[in-house]
Amino acid sequence: MSNIWDMIRVVVFGSNNDASRNGAPAFNPAQDIPSMAGKVIFITGAAGDLGRQTAIELARYGRPSRIYIADLPRTDDAKQALIRQIDSEAYGDSIRFLELDLASFESVRKCAQQFAAQEQHLDILILNAGIIRVPPITTPEGYEIHFGVNYLGHALLTRLLMPMLLRTTQRESGADARVVVVSSEGHVSAPKQGVDFELVKTNCSNLPYPKRYGQSKAALIGLMQGLSRDYPQIKTVAVHPGRILTGMATSLWKESTLARLTKPIAPFFCVPVTTGIRNHLWAATSSEVVSGTYYEPVGVPGTLSQAVQDPTFATRLKEWTDNALEGIKPLE
């Protein structure tokens, strides 16, 4: 019963995308995204609604040198169609595609190596990709699928690309390197301890779906906390996008009874993707960003679960992750 209440609380009473809330900074992408000339950006999950629109807006208003969109393998024709779509809406030609399956350590390694072969540094890494409401299965390495894709694949990618982010901070005085971790207010549905480390290398079939998804999102906040502590020269934040009408939401209506029950009122508390990505964009570009903070839309420090507030959580997560990724070194 507590799991159902957690989901109802998040869906109906959770944070929204109302930029007029007290303390929310005014943010208009067309006016407030600064010039990003010379910058290199890497976005995971960029074929999906949020990632694709984030790439479009950054390219349209910031004009960075290159934006790498990393997503699941697809045919050459499909890759080119996606690139053309983003380029046509952004009025530029800065988009590059990289194949990335976050469920596979080998795919993550290959993606990072391909990126490093083309670039010398990385200015902004946006960990945007994610899955939701997948039945209990495991990744090729044996991890519960939400945890493996949403958290562990991103933790590995960040580890591999860290030297390139650090290189950015050394290029010139005041250089701005950032990691934006896309989490969710759904992290409140995680197990009491934040992550059940004893179970994550199973399919977690005995954990209700909200806990499986929630612990992956709690772990992403823990990743942000650890990175901000270990690499203070890099601005690292976590964001909750808000409640957005995406393709993921549409799939939930087909699979979740609660989602179907709340569908009629969804337009009253959900926003379109173009509004929903503003927290992504603010975190990636605003001078007001404070490293180590979890933000709700737009730019408002959010409420963390008790488990994630525990000062030992990020440390325990890092120790577990170091063991899981033992022997995998950052790119030189």
Order of alpha helices (4+ residues) and beta strands (2+ residues): alpha-alpha-beta-alpha-beta-alpha-beta-alpha-beta-alpha-beta-alpha-beta-alpha-alpha-alpha-alpha-alpha-beta-beta-alpha-alpha
